[in-house]
Amino acid sequence: QVQLVESGGGLVQAGGSLRLSCAASGPIFRISALSWYRQAPGKQRELVARITSNYATNYADSVKGRFTISRDNAKNTMYLQMDSLKPEDTAVYYCNLALPTGLTDYWGQGTQVTVSS
């Protein structure tokens, strides 16, 4: 069983920065694809950024150039550096770990990010 624990959320003014972390248990971290999702009130959960086991990345258009996803396999931790934050970035952010089979994935409990205008 994989456990994911997010941290780093909080309240920040527009234009500010936050760095989210997602710590994972288990040896499968390094072979798994990792993603950040977010869900704003009344909206569906959406993919924010993804990083593969080979460090390939992709981003939602709404965050390109502002957010950076990274991973540290030695620490079993994934990060999301969020810069130039906007009020529309306000949401609960979730980390996701997907096994190479594509059949199983795991979710963290979520961390709240609130950007004030």
Stockholm file with secondary structure:
# STOCKHOLM 1.0

chainA/1-117         QVQLVESGGGLVQAGGSLRLSCAASGPIFRISALSWYRQAPGKQRELVARITSNYATNYADSVKGRFTISRDNAKNTMYLQMDSLKPEDTAVYYCNLALPTGLTDYWGQGTQVTVSS
#=GR chainA/1-117 SS CCCEEEECCEEEETTCCEEEEEEECSGGGGGSEEEEEEECTTSCCEEEEEECTTCCEEECTTTTTTEEEEEETTTTEEEEEECSCCGGGCEEEEEEEECTTSSCEEECCCEEEEEEC
#=GC SS_cons         CCCEEEECCEEEETTCCEEEEEEECSGGGGGSEEEEEEECTTSCCEEEEEECTTCCEEECTTTTTTEEEEEETTTTEEEEEECSCCGGGCEEEEEEEECTTSSCEEECCCEEEEEEC
//
